[in-house]
Amino acid sequence: MFRYIPVALCLAALASTPFAARADYVAQIHVLDQSNTFKDGVYYGSVVIEAYDGVGDAGGGLSAGQVRITFTADPLSDYGVRLNFGFDKVGFGTDLALKSSQISAPFAWKMKSDEQLDGFGRFTWVADQFLPHHRLNTIALTISGLGMDATLEHFLIASANKSGHEPPQGASYFAGRVGGFVTLGDGKLTFNHFVGAPALEHAPEPSTLALAGLACCCLGLVRLARRRKA
């Protein structure tokens, strides 16, 4: 009888954990460490993507069926003189058929679809500032009306060229143009550059990691039970 106890405990734990069905509010951070002008591997900024599908506990101030993507540019000292520093264009990919009215952008920014961001490829949606010198150091885009599709995987879509091949700078989940600085890059005067967050082959969500860890614990308990019986 004893050898069945660990298995029963594992099944009970899986049934009670919120990760067993669907994730609640989830979030991931992606680093903008690729550049079309400066060297790669530098922290140029970050992108935080949050999602809440309405099942389970909420978080981050999101309502059910919302996803928020927040871009932040890092004002590096290497940029030299900085005036009105920040993003003037950012992009993300999705496999959902969205309407521009579903995407909330800051004042003086407008949404465009299927646009190229330099060597980082084409993105499903691009937010572009249309007033001169209206850059933002942090820009948040909130997508609403997604229902149960408000999950991370629908917005971790790798960019590609128009032909479908990998862009020169590599496939990226997110990209943007950072401007408002004056520096000498490779001996040339540089006022802005594009940055990207490289696409990962597999970015496990917290729910996946939790289940994997729980499975390992279950296997350990089963082996321990067998040793005690022996």
Summary of the structure (lengths in Angstrom):
residues: 230
radius of gyration: 21.8
end to end distance: 13.6
largest distance: 76.5
contacts: 721
relative contact order: 0.22
helix: 25%
strand: 39%
